[in-house]
Amino acid sequence: MLAIARMSNHRVTTAITRTCAIVSHMSTSATSSLDQPVLFQSNGYTRTFVLNRAKKLNTLNTATVDTLRHQVDLWSKSDLCQIIIGTGSGRAFCAGGDVTSVLRDALDAGTRPKALDFFRKEFELVYVLSQLPKPYVAVLDGITMGGGVGLSINAPFRVATEKTVFAMPETKIGFFPDVGASYFLPRLEGEVGTYLALTSETLVGREVFEHGLATHYITSRSVPSLLAHLAALENPSFSQINRTIEELHIERQPNEAHSKLTGNVREALDAAFCHDTVEEIIQSLEASTEAPDTRVRLWAKQTLETLHMRSPTSLKVTLSAQRRGREMSLLEALQMEIGIAAAYCSDASQDFCTGITAALIDKIQGRPAWSPDNVSDVSSETVHRFFSEQSPYRSLAHKLSVDNLPGRNFDFMTYSLPSESELLDSIQPACKKGPVTIPDLLYSLDSICKRKFGIAEKILDIVHRKCHVTTSNGTATATWKGE
């Protein structure tokens, strides 16, 4: 019987009452709470942090990072804490780092060490959260970008809702995706990670779950119920927490849009973004603007326009980091990234200043005045000279102080949807035998589909990409395309 079914109504009711009491206490203590960058709550067996800079979309500054790091360290050692939960106030989980403050410090040689120290502390916190000895549940009920992704991506359980908006938006501001993005984005399926890194495009709601960046999908209005159920779990196992969240999964609604990165668009995406140079990616996208599929043509045209808006230096630096990060551990990737951040905070590129000024201060709508202005003017030699381990700015980067942590290598995709390669092991043999109707195929894979909500939809997307699908008398039939 599932976890929720085993709970007594009394325990869940008690947990809900405690949750309401905490909310009531927060409202009566509003004056003190407004001054706190992070709120901490105890409810049953859970300990929750609430990022509390709602007016700034819970962006991270040094005070927030320091406060959160201290409390997380205490919870890690407490026997009373059995689950750690992360949430945010207002309409964001966390929209990233407070980059305007970082830029202000970076522009002055006297305060530049403060900017570099912020990155060190932020990256250390990302790694600490990846090493927690307790189950960690991140509730992404709103904007989750940049540093917010860093705080959540290594949680074994990442819960998306219809309000979730995911992005690594750094190339928009002349920077590069950090907080471990060179580790986790290359580990998404196909080239979706490369696409998200270079374009800064967003994923919304169910898309975040379908592409593995969230492990579960529930409605926003179910979040209080989820928190209450988790608080009622005594000494829970990871599988018990997984089942508890699964119980609140919401199936796709008839009027709900499908992910924009499926079918032939996904095929074109993988074909374009598999290249190791930005120039080749652009050439492949240009070819796709002539594709017979209208969706592919429109997607390719829009993606080319998007890449044109981004910093050419950022595109080259980002692609290099993404490719290097494929073979790195999380800690190695974070250490590489702090070296790149040090270069950006120094004199390696003016685009960080240009991008933040244009996007966040002047809030211009057009293309910022990037320098260099064209991808072809950013040589691989320049990227290597200023943004690699041999960079003269590398000595400015702090070594991350995390030697006391166990260094466990937990797969952040463990509770996500099964990988495409895993599903293909079952789909391919069934389709290679000859034409098979889609209902029969799903029936033959019923045991796999029952493992997790959302698997059947993922199977259908794979089938439409890897098979010839025809419809006769209202029944769809799949035949394997071949290698």
N, C-alpha and C positions, 0 to 999 in steps of 0.2 A: 504494500500500500504506500502511496506517495507521502512525502514528509508532511504536507499540510493536513492530509487526512488523518495522520496520527496525532496531531495536536489536539488538545482539549480546547473546547470553545472558551473555557475559563482563562486559559493561559493567553490565547490570542486577544481576548477582550481586555485582559490586564495589560498586555503590551500596548494595545491601542490607547487605553486610558493613560498609561505612562507617557506615550507620545503626545497626547493632547495636553497633559500637564506640563510637559517641557515647552510646548508651543505657547501655552498660557504664561509660563514663567518668563519666556523670552519677550512676550509683548509687554509685560509689566516692568521688564528691565531694559526697555528700549534704549534709554539714554546711555547706559553703560555698553550695551551691545553694539550700538552704532560706532563706537570707537574701536572695536575689536576687529582686526582683519580676518580672523577665523573664530568661529564658535565651536565649542566642544560639548557633546551631549552623551550622557550615559542612559541607556534604555535596555533593561534586561541584560542579556549577554552581549549586546552590541555597544560599540563606542563609535561615535559619528563625528566627523569634522564637517563643518559647513563653511565654505568660503564665503566671506561676508563683506565684499566690496561691490555690492549690487550695482551702484551707480556707475562703476567702472567695469561692469561685466566680470567682476571677480578676477581682474588681472592680478598677476603676481608681482609683488615688490619684495624687497629684502625682508621687511618686517613679517610679511605673510609667510615666506619660506622659512625663516628662523622659527617662528611660532609653531608652524606645522611640524617641522623636523623635531623639535623638542618634544611635542606631545606624542608623536608617532613612536619615538624612541621609548617613551614611558609605557605606552600601550603594548608595545612589543614584549615588554618584560612582565606585564601584569597578568596574573592568573585569572583575574576577574573579567578580563577582556577576551572574548572568544571570536568575535568578528569585528573587523574594522570597516566602516562604511564612509565613503566620500560623497559629498553633495555640494551644491552651491545655492546661494540665495538669489532670488529674482529670476531673470530669464536666461541665465548662463550657469553652466557648471564652472567653466573658467575659459575666458577668451584669450589666454596666453599671458606672456610677460608684459609688464608695463614698459614698453619699448621706448616711449618718449623720455622717461626718466633715465633709462639706460643710455640713450643717445646723448642726452644732456651731459651725463658724466663722461661719456667716451670722447666728446668733442674737446674737452679740456684735459691737457696732459696731467694736470694736478689731480683731477678727480677720476681719471681713466681707471686706476686700480679699483675704484668702487664698482665700475661697470663690469670689470673682469671678475670681481669677487661675487657679484650677483650671479653670473653664469656658473661659477664654481658651485655656489650653494644650491642653485636650482638643479644642476645636473646631479649633484650628490643626492638631493632629495629624490629625484627620479630613480636613482639606483637603489636607495634605501627602500623605497616602496616596492621595488622589484624583488627585494630580499626578505619581505615580511614573513615571520614565522607563523602568522595567523592568516586565516582567510580574509581577503580584501575584496569588497564589493564597491565599484564606482558607479554611481547613478548619474548618467549623462542626460539629465532632463533639461536640455537647453543648449546654448552655444558651447561647443567644446573645440577649441582651436589652439594650435601652438603649444605653449606650456601646459595648457589644460589637457591636451592629449598626452603629454609627458607624464602628468600626474596620474593618469588613468590607464594607459595602454598596457601596463604590466600587471594590472589587477587581474586575477584569474576570472573574475566575473565583472563584465562591463555591460550595464543595462541601458539600452537606448529606448527612447520614446519618440512619438511623432514630433516632438519639439526639438529633438537633437539635430544640431547643425555641426558637422565635422569639417575641418579644413586644417591644412598646414599652409598658411597664407604667406610664408616668408618671402617668396620670390616677388610678391607684389610690392614689398618694401625694400627691395635691394639687399636682402639677407639670404639665408638658406635654411631649410628645415632642420631644426636641431632637436634637443631633448630626447635623443635616441632615435630620431626619424631615419637616420642612415642605417639603423639596425632593423626597425620594425617594418618600414615601408617596403624594402626589398623582399620581405618574407610574406607579403600578400600575394595572392594568386596572379599568375600571368605578369603583366606589366602595369597593373592598376596602381601599384605604389609609385612607380616612376612617373606615371601620368599625374597623380595627385601632387607629387613633390615639385614637378616642373610648372604645372599650370596654376597651382594654389586653388583649384576648383573645390567646391563643396559637395559633400554627400549629406542627404537629409533623411531623417527618420529611419524607415526600414532599410534604406540603402546601406546605412552604417553597419547594420546587423548582417546584411546579405554579403558584404565584402569582408567580413571577419573582424572589423574594427570594434564591434560590439559582440558580445557573446549571447545576448538575449534581447528580446524586443517586447515591451509591454506598453500600455497606454499611460500617459502622464497621470491620469486620475487614479491609476492603480499603485502609484509610488507609495502613498501612506500605508496601504495595505501590505505592500512588500516589506516595508520597514518594520511593521508590526509583526509579521510572520517571522522575519529574521530574528527579531528581539526575543521571540518565544522559543527559539531553538537552543537547547542545552547541549553543550559540548558537540557541536555539529561536525559532521565530516564534510569534505568538499563535495562529494556526490549528493549529500542531503541538501546542501545549499543550492546546488545546481537544480535539483528537482523542485525545490521550493520556488525558485524564480521561474522555472519552466511552466509551472502551474498557472502563471499569470500571463503567459504568451497570448498575444492577440493575432489571429489569422488576418490575412490580407482581405480588405473589404472590397466589394464589387466596384466602388468608385475610386479606389486607390490607385494612383499611378504606379507603373512598373519602373524599376531602376533604369536610368538612362544608359548604363554601361552593360547592356546585355545583347545577346544575339550577334548580328553582323557588326554592330558598333564595337562590341568587345573584341571580336576577331581583328578588326582594323586597328583597334587600340594596341593589342598585343603585337601586331605586325609592325607598327610604327615605333613604339616606345621600347622595343627590344634592342635598338641600336645603341652603340656606345659613344656616339657623338651627337650633339644637338643638330648639326647640319643634316645628318642622315635622317634623324627623326622628322625634321621639317620637310625633307624631300619625300619621305614616305607619306606624310600627311598631304602634301601637294598632289601626289598620285591618287590618294583616296578621294580628293575632291571631284574626280572623274568616275568614281565607282557607280555601278548601276543602281545600287540601293540608295534611295533618297535620304534615309536616316543617316547613312554613313557619310554621304556627301555633305550634309548639313553639319554633322558633328565635326568632320575634318576641317571644314571652313571656319567654324567657330573656334576650334582648338588652335588653328594657325593664328587667328586674330588675337586669341588670348596670349599665346606665346610671344607675339609681337609686343604686347603691352608690358611684358616682364623684363626685368633687368637682364641684359645679355650676360653680364658677368655672373649674376646669380644662377642663371640657367647652366652655365658651364661648371661652376663650382658645385652646384647641387647634383648634377649628373655624375660628376667625379666622385662625390661623397657617397652617393647611392650605390655605385658600382663597388667601391672599396668596402662599404659596410656589409656587403653580402657575405663576406668571409670573416667578419669580426664578431666577437662576443659583444654583449650590450656595453660592458665596461670599456672595452677597446673603442667602440663606436663613440661613446660619450667623451672619451679622452681625445679622440680625433676631432670631434666637434668643438671642444673647448679651444683647441688650437686654431680652428677656422674662425671661431667667434673672436678670438684675440686679434686675428688679422683684420677682421672687419672693424673692430673697435679702434684700430690704429690707422695706418695710412694705406692699407692694401687696396681699398676701393672707396670712392666717395658715394657709391650708390646707396649704402645704408642710410646715410644722412639725407640724400636726395629723396629716397623712397618714403621714409618716415615723414619728412617735411611735406611732401606732396599728398600722401594718403591720410595722414592723421592730424597735421597742423593746418596746412592750407586747404586740404580736402579738395584738390583739383579732380576733375572728371576725366581728363585726357591722359596721354602717356607722359610720364615723368621724363625729365631731361637726363636720361642715363648716359654714362660715359665709361667706356665706349658705347656708342649708340647702336651698334650692329653686332650680331653674333659672330660674324666673320672677322671682326676686329679684336676678338678676345681669343688669343692663342692658347693652346694647351700648355705651352712653355710658361705663359703668364700665370695660369692657374697653378701649375706645379711650383713655380718660384714663390708665390705669395701665400698659397693655401694648402700646401702639403706639409709633411713632417720636416722637410728641409727649409721651411719658411723662416726668414729672419725674425718673424713675429712669434714663432713657436715658443721661444724662451719666456715670453710674457704670460703664457698660459699656465694656470695652476694645475698641479697634479691633484686629481680627485682623492680626497682623504676617506677611503672606504675600505681600508685593508682589514678592518676588524669584522667585516661582514663575511658570511659563509661562501659567497660566490656561487650560489645555486643557479642552475640554468633551467628555469621553468619555461616551458613553451607557452607563450601568451595566447596561442590559438587553441589550447587544449579544450576549452569549452565552447569554442566557436563552432559554426557549421563544419562538417567534415570537408576535407580538402577535395578539390576537383580530381586530383590523381587517385585518391582513395575511392571516390565514387565511380570513376572511369573503370576501375578494376572489376566493377559489377555491371556497369552499363555496356561496356564494349563487347564482352562475350555474348550478352543477350541479343545485341543488335547485329552482331556479325553472323549469327546463325541464319539470318534472312529477315525479311520484313516482319516487324512485330508492331502490333497496335500499341499506342501509348497507354491505354488502360491496362493491357496485359503486362506491359513492361513495368508499370508502377506496382501492379499486383505481385509480380515476381520479386520486386525489391521492397516488398511491404515491411519486412523485418528491419531494413535499413531506414526506411521512412519513419518508423515508429521510434527510432532512437532520439529524435529531436525535431521539434517543430521547425518548419522551413526547409527541410531536406527535400521534400517532393518538388517544391518550386525550383530549387537549385538543380535537381536532376533534369527537370524539363528544360531549363536554360541550356544545360550542357548538351542535351539531346538535339535541340534546335541548332546548336553550333557545330556539332560533330556528326550529325546524321542528315540524310535527305528525308524530309518530312513531307508527306503528301496526305491529302484528305479526300476520302471517298465515302459518300453516303453518311457524312457527318462524323466519321471516325478517322482520326489521325494515325498514320502508320510511319514508322521510322526504319530507315535502312542505313547502315554504317557507311560513311563516305570513303573510308580508306585512309591510309596514312598520307 
